[in-house]
Amino acid sequence: MFASVSTYQGPPDQLDDGLRYAQENIVPSLQEVEGFEGVYLLVDRQSGKVLTITLWESEEALRESEQEATQLRSEHRGQWDQIPTAEAGGPLLYPPTTKNEPTSF
């Protein structure tokens, strides 16, 4: 399994509306993408920052999803801006590890 990480920033007072919108509009679109395994949204309610982690069955599925992800971001652009990866503090792609192999980020 592979994971892609993105960070978004928006108005903290609109966080619930943004999460509802994602659940109703963006997640169903993701579920139709070949190789999609799941999504996690980690939320900082004070700052309005949201970290998304999407899970993919393979590196190939993750790579093939990039065009569709760009289209989704374009279609659903609003007051939530994506923070560039370097500014967010981490890589976009995390490969799988074995149970005994430590992972550090």
C-alpha positions in Angstrom: 0.0 0.0 0.0 1.2 3.5 -0.8 0.1 6.9 0.7 -0.1 10.4 -0.7 -0.1 13.3 1.7 -1.5 16.8 1.0 -2.0 19.8 3.3 -4.8 22.4 3.0 -5.4 25.6 4.8 -8.8 27.4 5.1 -10.9 29.5 7.5 -11.2 27.7 10.9 -14.8 28.8 11.2 -15.7 27.0 8.0 -14.0 23.7 8.8 -17.2 21.7 9.4 -18.7 22.9 6.1 -15.4 22.0 4.3 -15.3 18.6 5.8 -19.0 18.0 5.0 -18.4 19.1 1.4 -15.4 16.7 1.1 -17.4 13.8 2.4 -20.3 14.5 0.1 -18.5 15.5 -3.1 -14.8 14.6 -3.1 -14.7 11.2 -1.3 -17.3 9.6 -3.7 -15.1 10.7 -6.7 -12.0 9.2 -5.1 -13.9 5.9 -4.5 -14.3 5.6 -8.3 -10.6 5.8 -9.0 -8.9 2.5 -9.7 -6.6 1.4 -6.9 -8.1 3.7 -4.2 -8.0 2.1 -0.8 -9.1 4.9 1.6 -8.6 8.4 2.9 -7.9 10.0 6.2 -8.4 13.7 7.1 -6.5 15.1 10.1 -7.8 18.4 11.2 -6.4 21.3 13.3 -9.6 23.1 14.3 -7.7 26.1 15.7 -5.6 26.9 12.6 -7.9 25.5 9.9 -5.2 23.3 8.6 -6.2 19.9 7.1 -3.8 17.0 6.3 -5.2 14.5 3.9 -3.7 11.0 3.5 -5.0 9.0 0.6 -4.2 5.2 0.4 -3.5 3.4 -2.8 -3.1 -0.4 -3.6 0.2 0.2 -5.5 2.7 2.9 -6.5 1.3 2.6 -10.1 -2.3 3.3 -8.8 -1.0 6.3 -6.9 0.9 7.7 -9.9 -2.1 7.1 -12.2 -4.4 8.9 -9.8 -2.3 12.2 -10.0 -4.2 13.5 -13.0 -7.5 12.8 -11.5 -6.4 14.4 -8.2 -5.4 17.6 -10.1 -8.8 17.6 -11.8 -10.6 17.1 -8.4 -8.7 20.0 -6.8 -9.5 22.2 -9.8 -13.2 21.4 -9.7 -13.6 21.8 -6.0 -11.4 24.8 -5.4 -12.9 27.3 -3.0 -11.6 28.9 0.1 -9.3 26.0 0.9 -5.9 26.3 -0.5 -3.4 23.5 -0.9 -0.1 24.2 0.9 3.0 23.3 -1.2 4.6 20.1 0.0 7.9 21.6 1.0 6.1 24.2 3.2 3.9 21.5 4.7 7.0 19.7 5.8 6.9 16.3 4.2 7.1 14.2 1.1 4.1 13.2 -1.0 4.7 9.5 -1.3 5.3 7.0 1.5 6.2 3.4 0.4 5.1 0.4 2.4 7.3 -1.0 5.2 7.5 -4.4 6.8 6.2 -5.0 10.3 9.8 -5.2 11.7 11.1 -2.2 9.7 11.0 1.1 11.6 9.6 4.1 9.8 10.7 7.7 10.4 9.6 10.8 8.6 
